[in-house]
Amino acid sequence: MIEDIKKACQVMSEGGVILYPTDTVWGIGCDATNEDAVRRVYEIKQRADSKAMLVLVDSPVKVEFYVQDVPSVAWDLIEVADKPLTIIYSGARNLASNLLAEDGSVGIRVTNEAFSRRLCQQFRKAIVSTSANVSGQPGAANFNEISEEIKSSVDYIVNFRQDDMSRPKPSSIIKLDKGGVIKIIRE
């Protein structure tokens, strides 16, 4: 795991794109502050850049670096979440502009899974996390379901958990407005 983390961080720091296990499904990732790397992820997924992608961070404290005003209810939601939870926040900052939704919002998930958490800690920046599939195609529940097209398009494929056949589910997604009003996007 340690060698995978070192190599993945090196690739992302050079603007590259990785394929890695997350707290949900396998993801395509890159430095969330690098517009060129984010553009490559959109190209790999064949996804319209008007569709925002989420980012992973390793601790709730990091959310404040990427969001201007974090509604107080967010801290409670993060603390009590019993499964992966992506929260869409208004007023994103310090991220690649082509990563954000048209309204300037961004989805952020605080990961508690060992690999992705250590990857975020070591990289020290938010990491893009989008499902490892071409847009519009079914998502890959585990590594063996990821298409060769995706695998051949990234700069580094993490070895850790490639043999894990569990079928994790995508995260829950909620949107918070600046006043803390909650809208459920995906349960």
Backbone torsions as a table, in degrees:
resi	resn	phi	psi	omega
1	MET	NA	-40.5	-176.7
2	ILE	-62.9	-43.2	179.1
3	GLU	-64.6	-39.6	176.6
4	ASP	-59.8	-43.5	-179.0
5	ILE	-64.6	-44.7	178.9
6	LYS	-59.9	-48.2	-177.7
7	LYS	-65.9	-43.4	179.6
8	ALA	-61.9	-41.6	178.7
9	CYS	-64.7	-41.4	178.4
10	GLN	-60.9	-47.1	-179.2
11	VAL	-61.3	-46.6	-179.3
12	MET	-66.4	-36.4	-179.9
13	SER	-67.8	-21.4	176.6
14	GLU	-93.8	8.6	178.1
15	GLY	88.6	11.4	-178.2
16	GLY	-85.0	173.9	-177.5
17	VAL	-118.8	137.5	-178.7
18	ILE	-118.6	162.3	172.4
19	LEU	-118.5	121.7	-169.9
20	TYR	-149.2	155.1	176.7
21	PRO	-78.9	142.4	178.9
22	THR	-123.4	-169.4	176.9
23	ASP	-75.1	-6.1	175.8
24	THR	-124.3	-111.9	-179.8
25	VAL	-91.8	170.9	174.3
26	TRP	-62.5	144.7	-176.1
27	GLY	-128.2	157.9	168.5
28	ILE	-96.6	131.7	-175.6
29	GLY	-139.1	162.1	176.3
30	CYS	-163.7	177.4	174.9
31	ASP	-64.8	117.9	-176.5
32	ALA	-73.3	-2.8	177.4
33	THR	-103.8	-1.1	-175.0
34	ASN	-105.8	107.5	-176.3
35	GLU	-60.9	-38.3	-180.0
36	ASP	-65.8	-41.8	178.6
37	ALA	-64.9	-42.4	178.1
38	VAL	-61.6	-42.0	178.2
39	ARG	-58.9	-41.3	178.5
40	ARG	-62.2	-39.0	178.7
41	VAL	-62.6	-43.7	176.7
42	TYR	-58.6	-41.8	-179.8
43	GLU	-65.4	-44.4	179.6
44	ILE	-60.1	-42.4	-179.0
45	LYS	-79.9	-11.1	-175.0
46	GLN	54.4	47.9	-173.9
47	ARG	-112.9	139.3	176.6
48	ALA	-62.2	134.6	-178.0
49	ASP	-74.1	0.1	173.4
50	SER	-80.0	-12.2	177.2
51	LYS	-93.6	114.5	-177.7
52	ALA	-69.6	157.5	174.6
53	MET	-118.8	156.7	-179.3
54	LEU	-91.6	168.6	176.3
55	VAL	-127.1	153.7	175.4
56	LEU	-105.7	142.5	170.1
57	VAL	-132.6	163.3	-174.8
58	ASP	-96.3	-8.4	179.7
59	SER	-154.6	153.5	178.8
60	PRO	-58.4	-32.0	-179.7
61	VAL	-58.6	-34.6	-178.3
62	LYS	-67.1	-24.2	-179.9
63	VAL	-57.3	-40.3	-177.7
64	GLU	-62.6	-26.9	179.0
65	PHE	-71.6	-26.8	-175.5
66	TYR	-106.5	-2.5	-179.6
67	VAL	-132.7	131.3	-177.4
68	GLN	-61.5	-54.2	-178.7
69	ASP	-131.2	106.0	179.9
70	VAL	-84.4	117.8	177.6
71	PRO	-58.7	140.5	-175.6
72	SER	-59.4	-30.0	179.7
73	VAL	-64.1	-23.4	-179.8
74	ALA	-59.9	-39.9	-178.1
75	TRP	-63.0	-40.0	178.6
76	ASP	-66.5	-42.4	-179.8
77	LEU	-62.3	-43.9	179.3
78	ILE	-62.7	-42.8	-176.4
79	GLU	-66.5	-39.3	-174.8
80	VAL	-94.1	-5.6	-178.4
81	ALA	-59.3	128.2	-180.0
82	ASP	-102.4	4.1	173.0
83	LYS	-150.4	167.1	-178.0
84	PRO	-53.9	132.7	-175.9
85	LEU	-131.1	121.0	173.7
86	THR	-99.3	128.6	177.7
87	ILE	-113.4	129.2	176.4
88	ILE	-92.8	121.6	-177.6
89	TYR	-111.1	145.4	171.0
90	SER	-78.4	160.2	171.8
91	GLY	67.9	48.7	177.5
92	ALA	-68.0	151.5	177.4
93	ARG	-151.1	164.7	175.9
94	ASN	60.3	27.2	177.7
95	LEU	-129.2	160.5	176.1
96	ALA	-57.5	132.7	-175.8
97	SER	-64.2	-30.3	-179.5
98	ASN	-78.0	0.2	175.7
99	LEU	-88.9	-23.1	-172.1
100	LEU	-83.4	155.3	172.6
101	ALA	-69.9	164.3	-178.5
102	GLU	-58.2	-28.3	179.9
103	ASP	-86.9	7.1	178.2
104	GLY	82.5	11.6	-179.8
105	SER	-91.4	165.4	177.6
106	VAL	-147.3	144.6	174.2
107	GLY	-91.3	129.0	179.9
108	ILE	-128.4	134.9	175.0
109	ARG	-123.0	130.3	173.5
110	VAL	-87.1	114.0	-175.8
111	THR	-88.2	140.3	176.1
112	ASN	-113.1	-0.5	-179.7
113	GLU	-76.3	139.5	-170.6
114	ALA	-54.4	-52.1	-174.8
115	PHE	-66.6	-54.2	-175.4
116	SER	-65.9	-31.2	177.1
117	ARG	-66.1	-47.0	179.0
118	ARG	-66.0	-35.3	177.1
119	LEU	-62.1	-46.8	178.1
120	CYS	-62.8	-41.5	179.2
121	GLN	-61.7	-45.7	-178.0
122	GLN	-69.1	-39.6	-177.1
123	PHE	-74.5	-30.4	176.2
124	ARG	66.5	20.0	174.5
125	LYS	-142.9	163.7	173.7
126	ALA	-65.5	146.9	-179.2
127	ILE	-120.9	130.6	175.8
128	VAL	-60.5	140.9	176.3
129	SER	-139.6	107.1	177.2
130	THR	-134.0	146.1	-174.3
131	SER	-55.9	145.9	-174.8
132	ALA	-84.5	68.9	178.0
133	ASN	-153.3	158.6	172.8
134	VAL	-70.9	138.2	-177.7
135	SER	-53.4	132.6	179.9
136	GLY	91.6	-14.7	177.3
137	GLN	-91.8	159.8	178.1
138	PRO	-61.5	144.3	177.5
139	GLY	-71.1	154.8	178.7
140	ALA	-92.3	119.5	-179.2
141	ALA	-73.9	-31.1	177.5
142	ASN	-142.9	174.6	-172.7
143	PHE	-57.0	-41.1	-177.0
144	ASN	-63.1	-19.0	-179.3
145	GLU	-90.8	-3.5	179.6
146	ILE	-76.3	132.5	-176.7
147	SER	-68.1	152.6	175.9
148	GLU	-62.3	-31.4	178.1
149	GLU	-58.5	-45.1	178.6
150	ILE	-68.3	-48.6	-177.7
151	LYS	-57.1	-40.1	-177.3
152	SER	-79.0	-9.1	-177.0
153	SER	-93.0	-15.4	-176.8
154	VAL	-95.0	165.5	-178.1
155	ASP	-90.2	-23.3	179.3
156	TYR	-151.8	136.3	175.8
157	ILE	-113.5	121.0	178.4
158	VAL	-66.6	136.3	179.4
159	ASN	-82.0	-30.6	-175.4
160	PHE	-59.5	132.8	176.1
161	ARG	69.3	15.2	177.1
162	GLN	-64.2	-26.7	-178.5
163	ASP	-92.9	4.9	178.8
164	ASP	-76.1	117.7	-177.1
165	MET	-100.1	10.0	178.2
166	SER	-64.4	161.9	-176.9
167	ARG	-120.0	76.1	-179.2
168	PRO	-66.7	159.4	179.9
169	LYS	-104.1	155.9	174.3
170	PRO	-62.5	163.1	-179.1
171	SER	-71.6	160.3	166.8
172	SER	-72.4	149.7	178.4
173	ILE	-130.1	128.9	173.1
174	ILE	-129.1	154.2	177.2
175	LYS	-115.0	132.5	176.7
176	LEU	-112.1	131.0	171.7
177	ASP	-89.0	175.2	-175.8
178	LYS	-60.2	-26.1	178.5
179	GLY	-84.2	-2.0	178.7
180	GLY	88.9	9.0	177.6
181	VAL	-71.0	131.4	-174.8
182	ILE	-99.4	132.5	173.3
183	LYS	-125.2	122.9	179.9
184	ILE	-81.4	123.3	178.9
185	ILE	-96.3	-45.4	178.6
186	ARG	-146.5	126.1	-179.8
187	GLU	-79.9	NA	NA
